[in-house]
Amino acid sequence: QVQLVESGGGLVQPAGSLRLSCVISGINFDFYNMAWYRQAPGKQREMVARINSGGTTTYADSVRARFTISRDNLKNAAYLQMNNLKPEDTAAYYCFAENRWSPLQYWGQGTQVTVSS
């Protein structure tokens, strides 16, 4: 059974930082590209950052230079370091795993990030 367990969300003041974690079980993590998506109320889900199995990263323009995605293949984990958070970053953040060789895809349950003073 595949499980993606996210943690690290919460309430933070503007300009603050949070680190999201996603620990995955039940897959061969090395074969998966990882990404973080977010969805704010009334808006479509959007990709925030992506890291492929080789470590190449991609970011949405809105978070580039503020967010950093990383992965630890020994721990089967992906991370999203978020710095200089803004109120518009408020959303539910979802971990996403996609197999690089097949259509297999998995979503986490989401973790809420709220940026407010």
N, C-alpha and C positions, 0 to 999 in steps of 0.2 A: 504494500500500500504506500502510495506516494503522499508525503506530507510536507507542506511548506509552512513553517511557523515563523511569523514576524514578531518583532518586538522593538521597543525603543521610541514609540510615538509618545506624544504628550502635549502639554501646554507650555509654550515658550514665548518670551517677550520678543518683539522685533529686534533684529540684529543678534539674536541668540543662536545657539547651535543645538543640533540633535544628531544622533547617530542611529540609523535604523539597521536592524539585523534580520536576516532571513536564513534560517537553518533548514536544510532539506534532507529528507530521508526517503529511501526507497528507489532512488535512481542512481545511475552512474554519473555523478556530478560533472566529471571531466568532459562529458559529451554534450553538455548543455550550455547554451548561451543564456545569460541572466539579464533581467531588466527590472527597473522600478517604474511603475505607472502611478498616476494619481488621478483622483476624481473629486472635484469640488461639487457641492450641491447645485443642481441645475445645469451642470456642464458635462461634456463628454470626457471619458477617460482618455488621458494623454500620457505618452511615454515621457519620462523624466530623464532616464539615463539607461544605458545598455552597455554590457561588457560581454564580449564573445568568449568562447572557450580558450582562445589564445591570448586574451587580456586586452584586446583593442576596445576602446571606449568611445561612446557617442553620447552627446548631451543635447537636450532641448536648449534652444537659445536663451530661454528665460532663466535657466539655472546654471548655465556655463560659467565657470570661474567661482561659483559659490558652492556647488555640490560636487562630490567625488564618489564615484562608484568603484567598488573593489570586490575581490573574491578571494577566498581561501579554500583551495581545492582539498587540502588536508582535513578541513573542518566541515566540508560540504556547506559552505556559507557564503552569502553575498551581503554586502554592506552598502549603505548610502550615508556618507557624511554630509550633513547639511549645515552650512555656515551662513552667517548674515541673513538669517531668515526674515522674510517679509510677510505681511498679512495675506498677500495673494498666494502664498505657498500653502495656506490652510486647505487641507483636503484629506481624504482617506488615501493612504499610500499602499500599493499592492506590489508584492513580489511576483515575478513571472519567470518561468523557466521554459525554454523551448529547445527541443532536441535538434542538434545540428544536422542529423541524418534522417529524421523522420518527422511526421506531422505532430508528434507528441508535444503537448503543451500543458502547463500546470500553473494555477494561480494560488496565491496565498489568500488568507481570509481578510487581510487589510489591517492597517493600524492608523489610527487617527492622529494627525498632526494639526495643532491649532496654534497660530501665531497671533498673539493679541497682547496688548498692554492692559 
